Each structure stands twice: as structure tokens, then as C-alpha cells.
Amino acid sequence: MDNKDADLIQTTETEIGGIKKKIEKIKRKCIVTHVAQAKAWRNVVVQDSRTNKKYFFGKVLNPPPEVNIGDELFIGYEDLPFELPGIKHKIILLTLDGFQLDWTMV
């Protein structure tokens, strides 16, 4: 595996309702494929560098920081500590220096 494809993984353990659950957090690079200006925020679509899946983030605040098509950002995948129908992960959009831009659940 090439270093640029390596995921950064952190595992934590939490207790919910007396049941211990392991939560994995994965962070990997993504590429911005679309940016659209809305009134108070931007709509940003990114493509995961490993799976080629695209994710939509609808409330990325206006600059700073600048986000342009072709920019590299991070997406963080986090297992949810609770059960929701059809939703298993929280996905966070981050700048390369770790600033959180937006999040969604899938």
C-alpha cells in the first residue's frame, strides 16, 4: 500500500446503556469536485481518494478558508455510538490542517 493511500485510524471505546462499543475513526484525503455558492454557505462535493465515492456537504461556511475545485481536503469517517435506521457513519469534512468545515451522516 502506498503512503498516500494510507488511512489514519483511531479506535476508542465507549459505554452506552451498559454496553461497551468500539468506535473507529478513519481519516483520508479527498478531492473537491464541485463548489456552489449559496446565500450564507457553500455546497461542496468531494470524492474519496480510495473508494471514489462522492459526498455532498451542504453547509460549508463562506471563506475563510477558500475551497476550490481540485483542492485536497480530509474526510473523516466515524462509527456512530448508537443505532439509527439506515445510518451508520458520521462523515466530517476537514481542511488539511484539521479545521472542521461540515459534517453529514450516511
CNS distance restraints for C-alpha pairs under 8 A (distance, minus, plus):
assign (resid   1 and name CA) (resid   5 and name CA) 6.75 0.50 0.50
assign (resid   1 and name CA) (resid   6 and name CA) 7.05 0.50 0.50
assign (resid   2 and name CA) (resid   6 and name CA) 6.67 0.50 0.50
assign (resid   5 and name CA) (resid  28 and name CA) 7.61 0.50 0.50
assign (resid   5 and name CA) (resid  49 and name CA) 7.53 0.50 0.50
assign (resid   5 and name CA) (resid  50 and name CA) 6.65 0.50 0.50
assign (resid   6 and name CA) (resid  28 and name CA) 7.33 0.50 0.50
assign (resid   7 and name CA) (resid  26 and name CA) 6.21 0.50 0.50
assign (resid   7 and name CA) (resid  27 and name CA) 5.72 0.50 0.50
assign (resid   7 and name CA) (resid  28 and name CA) 5.22 0.50 0.50
assign (resid   8 and name CA) (resid  25 and name CA) 7.99 0.50 0.50
assign (resid   8 and name CA) (resid  26 and name CA) 5.57 0.50 0.50
assign (resid   8 and name CA) (resid  27 and name CA) 5.11 0.50 0.50
assign (resid   8 and name CA) (resid  28 and name CA) 6.64 0.50 0.50
assign (resid   9 and name CA) (resid  24 and name CA) 6.89 0.50 0.50
assign (resid   9 and name CA) (resid  25 and name CA) 5.56 0.50 0.50
assign (resid   9 and name CA) (resid  26 and name CA) 4.60 0.50 0.50
assign (resid   9 and name CA) (resid  27 and name CA) 6.62 0.50 0.50
assign (resid  10 and name CA) (resid  24 and name CA) 5.84 0.50 0.50
assign (resid  10 and name CA) (resid  25 and name CA) 5.10 0.50 0.50
assign (resid  10 and name CA) (resid  26 and name CA) 6.64 0.50 0.50
assign (resid  11 and name CA) (resid  22 and name CA) 6.67 0.50 0.50
assign (resid  11 and name CA) (resid  23 and name CA) 5.66 0.50 0.50
assign (resid  11 and name CA) (resid  24 and name CA) 4.51 0.50 0.50
assign (resid  11 and name CA) (resid  25 and name CA) 6.21 0.50 0.50
assign (resid  12 and name CA) (resid  22 and name CA) 5.76 0.50 0.50
assign (resid  12 and name CA) (resid  23 and name CA) 5.28 0.50 0.50
assign (resid  12 and name CA) (resid  24 and name CA) 6.53 0.50 0.50
assign (resid  13 and name CA) (resid  20 and name CA) 6.75 0.50 0.50
assign (resid  13 and name CA) (resid  21 and name CA) 5.69 0.50 0.50
assign (resid  13 and name CA) (resid  22 and name CA) 4.45 0.50 0.50
assign (resid  13 and name CA) (resid  23 and name CA) 5.99 0.50 0.50
assign (resid  14 and name CA) (resid  20 and name CA) 5.64 0.50 0.50
assign (resid  14 and name CA) (resid  21 and name CA) 5.44 0.50 0.50
assign (resid  14 and name CA) (resid  22 and name CA) 6.43 0.50 0.50
assign (resid  14 and name CA) (resid  23 and name CA) 7.37 0.50 0.50
assign (resid  14 and name CA) (resid  81 and name CA) 7.58 0.50 0.50
assign (resid  15 and name CA) (resid  19 and name CA) 5.35 0.50 0.50
assign (resid  15 and name CA) (resid  20 and name CA) 4.30 0.50 0.50
assign (resid  15 and name CA) (resid  21 and name CA) 6.09 0.50 0.50
assign (resid  16 and name CA) (resid  20 and name CA) 6.43 0.50 0.50
assign (resid  16 and name CA) (resid  21 and name CA) 7.42 0.50 0.50
assign (resid  16 and name CA) (resid  81 and name CA) 7.46 0.50 0.50
assign (resid  16 and name CA) (resid  82 and name CA) 7.79 0.50 0.50
assign (resid  21 and name CA) (resid  81 and name CA) 7.01 0.50 0.50
assign (resid  23 and name CA) (resid  78 and name CA) 7.04 0.50 0.50
assign (resid  23 and name CA) (resid  79 and name CA) 5.40 0.50 0.50
assign (resid  23 and name CA) (resid  80 and name CA) 7.12 0.50 0.50
assign (resid  23 and name CA) (resid  81 and name CA) 6.68 0.50 0.50
assign (resid  24 and name CA) (resid  77 and name CA) 7.93 0.50 0.50
assign (resid  24 and name CA) (resid  78 and name CA) 5.87 0.50 0.50
assign (resid  24 and name CA) (resid  79 and name CA) 5.73 0.50 0.50
assign (resid  25 and name CA) (resid  76 and name CA) 6.76 0.50 0.50
assign (resid  25 and name CA) (resid  77 and name CA) 5.57 0.50 0.50
assign (resid  25 and name CA) (resid  78 and name CA) 4.44 0.50 0.50
assign (resid  25 and name CA) (resid  79 and name CA) 6.73 0.50 0.50
assign (resid  26 and name CA) (resid  76 and name CA) 5.44 0.50 0.50
assign (resid  26 and name CA) (resid  77 and name CA) 4.95 0.50 0.50
assign (resid  26 and name CA) (resid  78 and name CA) 6.44 0.50 0.50
assign (resid  27 and name CA) (resid  74 and name CA) 6.44 0.50 0.50
assign (resid  27 and name CA) (resid  75 and name CA) 5.67 0.50 0.50
assign (resid  27 and name CA) (resid  76 and name CA) 4.20 0.50 0.50
assign (resid  27 and name CA) (resid  77 and name CA) 6.24 0.50 0.50
assign (resid  28 and name CA) (resid  48 and name CA) 7.67 0.50 0.50
assign (resid  28 and name CA) (resid  49 and name CA) 7.52 0.50 0.50
assign (resid  28 and name CA) (resid  74 and name CA) 5.45 0.50 0.50
assign (resid  28 and name CA) (resid  75 and name CA) 5.68 0.50 0.50
assign (resid  28 and name CA) (resid  76 and name CA) 6.56 0.50 0.50
assign (resid  29 and name CA) (resid  48 and name CA) 6.80 0.50 0.50
assign (resid  29 and name CA) (resid  49 and name CA) 6.01 0.50 0.50
assign (resid  29 and name CA) (resid  72 and name CA) 6.52 0.50 0.50
assign (resid  29 and name CA) (resid  73 and name CA) 5.70 0.50 0.50
assign (resid  29 and name CA) (resid  74 and name CA) 4.44 0.50 0.50
assign (resid  29 and name CA) (resid  75 and name CA) 6.29 0.50 0.50
assign (resid  30 and name CA) (resid  46 and name CA) 6.14 0.50 0.50
assign (resid  30 and name CA) (resid  47 and name CA) 5.41 0.50 0.50
assign (resid  30 and name CA) (resid  48 and name CA) 4.60 0.50 0.50
assign (resid  30 and name CA) (resid  49 and name CA) 5.01 0.50 0.50
assign (resid  30 and name CA) (resid  72 and name CA) 5.69 0.50 0.50
assign (resid  30 and name CA) (resid  73 and name CA) 5.37 0.50 0.50
assign (resid  30 and name CA) (resid  74 and name CA) 5.63 0.50 0.50
assign (resid  30 and name CA) (resid  75 and name CA) 6.46 0.50 0.50
assign (resid  31 and name CA) (resid  46 and name CA) 5.38 0.50 0.50
assign (resid  31 and name CA) (resid  47 and name CA) 5.32 0.50 0.50
assign (resid  31 and name CA) (resid  48 and name CA) 6.82 0.50 0.50
assign (resid  31 and name CA) (resid  49 and name CA) 6.89 0.50 0.50
assign (resid  31 and name CA) (resid  69 and name CA) 7.75 0.50 0.50
assign (resid  31 and name CA) (resid  70 and name CA) 5.75 0.50 0.50
assign (resid  31 and name CA) (resid  71 and name CA) 5.73 0.50 0.50
assign (resid  31 and name CA) (resid  72 and name CA) 4.77 0.50 0.50
assign (resid  31 and name CA) (resid  73 and name CA) 6.28 0.50 0.50
assign (resid  32 and name CA) (resid  44 and name CA) 7.10 0.50 0.50
assign (resid  32 and name CA) (resid  45 and name CA) 5.98 0.50 0.50
assign (resid  32 and name CA) (resid  46 and name CA) 4.32 0.50 0.50
assign (resid  32 and name CA) (resid  47 and name CA) 6.47 0.50 0.50
assign (resid  32 and name CA) (resid  67 and name CA) 7.81 0.50 0.50
assign (resid  32 and name CA) (resid  68 and name CA) 6.81 0.50 0.50
assign (resid  32 and name CA) (resid  69 and name CA) 5.00 0.50 0.50
assign (resid  32 and name CA) (resid  70 and name CA) 5.15 0.50 0.50
assign (resid  32 and name CA) (resid  71 and name CA) 5.42 0.50 0.50
assign (resid  32 and name CA) (resid  72 and name CA) 6.50 0.50 0.50
assign (resid  32 and name CA) (resid  73 and name CA) 7.31 0.50 0.50
assign (resid  33 and name CA) (resid  44 and name CA) 7.73 0.50 0.50
assign (resid  33 and name CA) (resid  45 and name CA) 5.61 0.50 0.50
assign (resid  33 and name CA) (resid  46 and name CA) 5.36 0.50 0.50
assign (resid  33 and name CA) (resid  47 and name CA) 6.63 0.50 0.50
assign (resid  33 and name CA) (resid  69 and name CA) 5.26 0.50 0.50
assign (resid  33 and name CA) (resid  70 and name CA) 6.25 0.50 0.50
assign (resid  34 and name CA) (resid  43 and name CA) 7.89 0.50 0.50
assign (resid  34 and name CA) (resid  44 and name CA) 5.70 0.50 0.50
assign (resid  34 and name CA) (resid  45 and name CA) 5.02 0.50 0.50
assign (resid  34 and name CA) (resid  46 and name CA) 7.08 0.50 0.50
assign (resid  34 and name CA) (resid  68 and name CA) 7.85 0.50 0.50
assign (resid  34 and name CA) (resid  69 and name CA) 5.73 0.50 0.50
assign (resid  35 and name CA) (resid  42 and name CA) 6.67 0.50 0.50
assign (resid  35 and name CA) (resid  43 and name CA) 5.65 0.50 0.50
assign (resid  35 and name CA) (resid  44 and name CA) 4.64 0.50 0.50
assign (resid  35 and name CA) (resid  45 and name CA) 6.55 0.50 0.50
assign (resid  35 and name CA) (resid  67 and name CA) 7.52 0.50 0.50
assign (resid  35 and name CA) (resid  68 and name CA) 6.66 0.50 0.50
assign (resid  35 and name CA) (resid  69 and name CA) 6.55 0.50 0.50
assign (resid  36 and name CA) (resid  42 and name CA) 5.62 0.50 0.50
assign (resid  36 and name CA) (resid  43 and name CA) 5.05 0.50 0.50
assign (resid  36 and name CA) (resid  44 and name CA) 6.61 0.50 0.50
assign (resid  37 and name CA) (resid  41 and name CA) 6.58 0.50 0.50
assign (resid  37 and name CA) (resid  42 and name CA) 4.60 0.50 0.50
assign (resid  37 and name CA) (resid  43 and name CA) 6.37 0.50 0.50
assign (resid  38 and name CA) (resid  42 and name CA) 5.31 0.50 0.50
assign (resid  38 and name CA) (resid  43 and name CA) 6.89 0.50 0.50
assign (resid  40 and name CA) (resid  61 and name CA) 6.88 0.50 0.50
assign (resid  40 and name CA) (resid  62 and name CA) 6.72 0.50 0.50
assign (resid  41 and name CA) (resid  58 and name CA) 7.77 0.50 0.50
assign (resid  41 and name CA) (resid  59 and name CA) 5.40 0.50 0.50
assign (resid  41 and name CA) (resid  60 and name CA) 5.35 0.50 0.50
assign (resid  41 and name CA) (resid  61 and name CA) 4.41 0.50 0.50
assign (resid  41 and name CA) (resid  62 and name CA) 4.99 0.50 0.50
assign (resid  42 and name CA) (resid  58 and name CA) 6.58 0.50 0.50
assign (resid  42 and name CA) (resid  59 and name CA) 5.90 0.50 0.50
assign (resid  42 and name CA) (resid  60 and name CA) 5.03 0.50 0.50
assign (resid  42 and name CA) (resid  61 and name CA) 6.14 0.50 0.50
assign (resid  42 and name CA) (resid  62 and name CA) 6.17 0.50 0.50
assign (resid  43 and name CA) (resid  56 and name CA) 7.27 0.50 0.50
assign (resid  43 and name CA) (resid  57 and name CA) 5.84 0.50 0.50
assign (resid  43 and name CA) (resid  58 and name CA) 4.41 0.50 0.50
assign (resid  43 and name CA) (resid  59 and name CA) 6.08 0.50 0.50
assign (resid  43 and name CA) (resid  60 and name CA) 6.32 0.50 0.50
assign (resid  44 and name CA) (resid  56 and name CA) 5.94 0.50 0.50
assign (resid  44 and name CA) (resid  57 and name CA) 5.22 0.50 0.50
assign (resid  44 and name CA) (resid  58 and name CA) 6.39 0.50 0.50
assign (resid  44 and name CA) (resid  60 and name CA) 7.00 0.50 0.50
assign (resid  45 and name CA) (resid  54 and name CA) 6.59 0.50 0.50
assign (resid  45 and name CA) (resid  55 and name CA) 5.57 0.50 0.50
assign (resid  45 and name CA) (resid  56 and name CA) 4.53 0.50 0.50
assign (resid  45 and name CA) (resid  57 and name CA) 6.23 0.50 0.50
assign (resid  46 and name CA) (resid  54 and name CA) 5.50 0.50 0.50
assign (resid  46 and name CA) (resid  55 and name CA) 5.44 0.50 0.50
assign (resid  46 and name CA) (resid  56 and name CA) 6.71 0.50 0.50
assign (resid  47 and name CA) (resid  52 and name CA) 5.59 0.50 0.50
assign (resid  47 and name CA) (resid  53 and name CA) 5.56 0.50 0.50
assign (resid  47 and name CA) (resid  54 and name CA) 4.33 0.50 0.50
assign (resid  47 and name CA) (resid  55 and name CA) 6.44 0.50 0.50
assign (resid  48 and name CA) (resid  52 and name CA) 4.91 0.50 0.50
assign (resid  48 and name CA) (resid  53 and name CA) 5.43 0.50 0.50
assign (resid  48 and name CA) (resid  54 and name CA) 6.31 0.50 0.50
assign (resid  48 and name CA) (resid  55 and name CA) 7.85 0.50 0.50
assign (resid  48 and name CA) (resid  75 and name CA) 7.63 0.50 0.50
assign (resid  57 and name CA) (resid  93 and name CA) 7.76 0.50 0.50
assign (resid  57 and name CA) (resid 102 and name CA) 6.37 0.50 0.50
assign (resid  57 and name CA) (resid 103 and name CA) 6.74 0.50 0.50
assign (resid  57 and name CA) (resid 104 and name CA) 6.85 0.50 0.50
assign (resid  58 and name CA) (resid 102 and name CA) 7.85 0.50 0.50
assign (resid  59 and name CA) (resid 102 and name CA) 6.31 0.50 0.50
assign (resid  60 and name CA) (resid 101 and name CA) 5.50 0.50 0.50
assign (resid  60 and name CA) (resid 102 and name CA) 5.48 0.50 0.50
assign (resid  61 and name CA) (resid 101 and name CA) 6.97 0.50 0.50
assign (resid  62 and name CA) (resid  66 and name CA) 7.91 0.50 0.50
assign (resid  63 and name CA) (resid  67 and name CA) 7.81 0.50 0.50
assign (resid  67 and name CA) (resid  71 and name CA) 6.72 0.50 0.50
assign (resid  72 and name CA) (resid  95 and name CA) 7.97 0.50 0.50
assign (resid  72 and name CA) (resid  96 and name CA) 7.39 0.50 0.50
assign (resid  73 and name CA) (resid  93 and name CA) 7.27 0.50 0.50
assign (resid  73 and name CA) (resid  94 and name CA) 6.03 0.50 0.50
assign (resid  73 and name CA) (resid  95 and name CA) 5.01 0.50 0.50
assign (resid  73 and name CA) (resid  96 and name CA) 5.47 0.50 0.50
assign (resid  74 and name CA) (resid  93 and name CA) 6.01 0.50 0.50
assign (resid  74 and name CA) (resid  94 and name CA) 4.97 0.50 0.50
assign (resid  74 and name CA) (resid  95 and name CA) 5.97 0.50 0.50
assign (resid  74 and name CA) (resid  96 and name CA) 6.08 0.50 0.50
assign (resid  75 and name CA) (resid  91 and name CA) 6.53 0.50 0.50
assign (resid  75 and name CA) (resid  92 and name CA) 5.46 0.50 0.50
assign (resid  75 and name CA) (resid  93 and name CA) 4.73 0.50 0.50
assign (resid  75 and name CA) (resid  94 and name CA) 6.01 0.50 0.50
assign (resid  76 and name CA) (resid  90 and name CA) 7.96 0.50 0.50
assign (resid  76 and name CA) (resid  91 and name CA) 5.44 0.50 0.50
assign (resid  76 and name CA) (resid  92 and name CA) 4.91 0.50 0.50
assign (resid  76 and name CA) (resid  93 and name CA) 6.55 0.50 0.50
assign (resid  76 and name CA) (resid  94 and name CA) 7.47 0.50 0.50
assign (resid  77 and name CA) (resid  89 and name CA) 6.38 0.50 0.50
assign (resid  77 and name CA) (resid  90 and name CA) 5.93 0.50 0.50
assign (resid  77 and name CA) (resid  91 and name CA) 4.75 0.50 0.50
assign (resid  77 and name CA) (resid  92 and name CA) 6.67 0.50 0.50
assign (resid  78 and name CA) (resid  89 and name CA) 5.47 0.50 0.50
assign (resid  78 and name CA) (resid  90 and name CA) 5.14 0.50 0.50
assign (resid  78 and name CA) (resid  91 and name CA) 6.35 0.50 0.50
assign (resid  79 and name CA) (resid  88 and name CA) 6.19 0.50 0.50
assign (resid  79 and name CA) (resid  89 and name CA) 4.72 0.50 0.50
assign (resid  79 and name CA) (resid  90 and name CA) 6.43 0.50 0.50
assign (resid  80 and name CA) (resid  88 and name CA) 5.87 0.50 0.50
assign (resid  80 and name CA) (resid  89 and name CA) 5.47 0.50 0.50
assign (resid  80 and name CA) (resid  90 and name CA) 6.46 0.50 0.50
assign (resid  83 and name CA) (resid  87 and name CA) 7.57 0.50 0.50
assign (resid  83 and name CA) (resid  88 and name CA) 7.24 0.50 0.50
assign (resid  84 and name CA) (resid  88 and name CA) 6.98 0.50 0.50
assign (resid  86 and name CA) (resid 106 and name CA) 7.57 0.50 0.50
assign (resid  87 and name CA) (resid 105 and name CA) 6.49 0.50 0.50
assign (resid  87 and name CA) (resid 106 and name CA) 5.01 0.50 0.50
assign (resid  88 and name CA) (resid 105 and name CA) 7.45 0.50 0.50
assign (resid  88 and name CA) (resid 106 and name CA) 6.14 0.50 0.50
assign (resid  89 and name CA) (resid 105 and name CA) 5.64 0.50 0.50
assign (resid  89 and name CA) (resid 106 and name CA) 5.39 0.50 0.50
assign (resid  90 and name CA) (resid 103 and name CA) 6.99 0.50 0.50
assign (resid  90 and name CA) (resid 104 and name CA) 5.78 0.50 0.50
assign (resid  90 and name CA) (resid 105 and name CA) 4.35 0.50 0.50
assign (resid  90 and name CA) (resid 106 and name CA) 6.40 0.50 0.50
assign (resid  91 and name CA) (resid 103 and name CA) 5.51 0.50 0.50
assign (resid  91 and name CA) (resid 104 and name CA) 5.31 0.50 0.50
assign (resid  91 and name CA) (resid 105 and name CA) 5.90 0.50 0.50
assign (resid  91 and name CA) (resid 106 and name CA) 7.35 0.50 0.50
assign (resid  92 and name CA) (resid 100 and name CA) 7.02 0.50 0.50
assign (resid  92 and name CA) (resid 101 and name CA) 7.61 0.50 0.50
assign (resid  92 and name CA) (resid 102 and name CA) 5.97 0.50 0.50
assign (resid  92 and name CA) (resid 103 and name CA) 4.22 0.50 0.50
assign (resid  92 and name CA) (resid 104 and name CA) 6.57 0.50 0.50
assign (resid  93 and name CA) (resid 100 and name CA) 6.01 0.50 0.50
assign (resid  93 and name CA) (resid 101 and name CA) 5.46 0.50 0.50
assign (resid  93 and name CA) (resid 102 and name CA) 5.29 0.50 0.50
assign (resid  93 and name CA) (resid 103 and name CA) 5.89 0.50 0.50
assign (resid  94 and name CA) (resid  98 and name CA) 5.52 0.50 0.50
assign (resid  94 and name CA) (resid  99 and name CA) 5.35 0.50 0.50
assign (resid  94 and name CA) (resid 100 and name CA) 4.48 0.50 0.50
assign (resid  94 and name CA) (resid 101 and name CA) 5.49 0.50 0.50
assign (resid  94 and name CA) (resid 102 and name CA) 7.45 0.50 0.50
assign (resid  95 and name CA) (resid  99 and name CA) 5.20 0.50 0.50
assign (resid  95 and name CA) (resid 100 and name CA) 6.62 0.50 0.50
assign (resid  95 and name CA) (resid 101 and name CA) 7.14 0.50 0.50
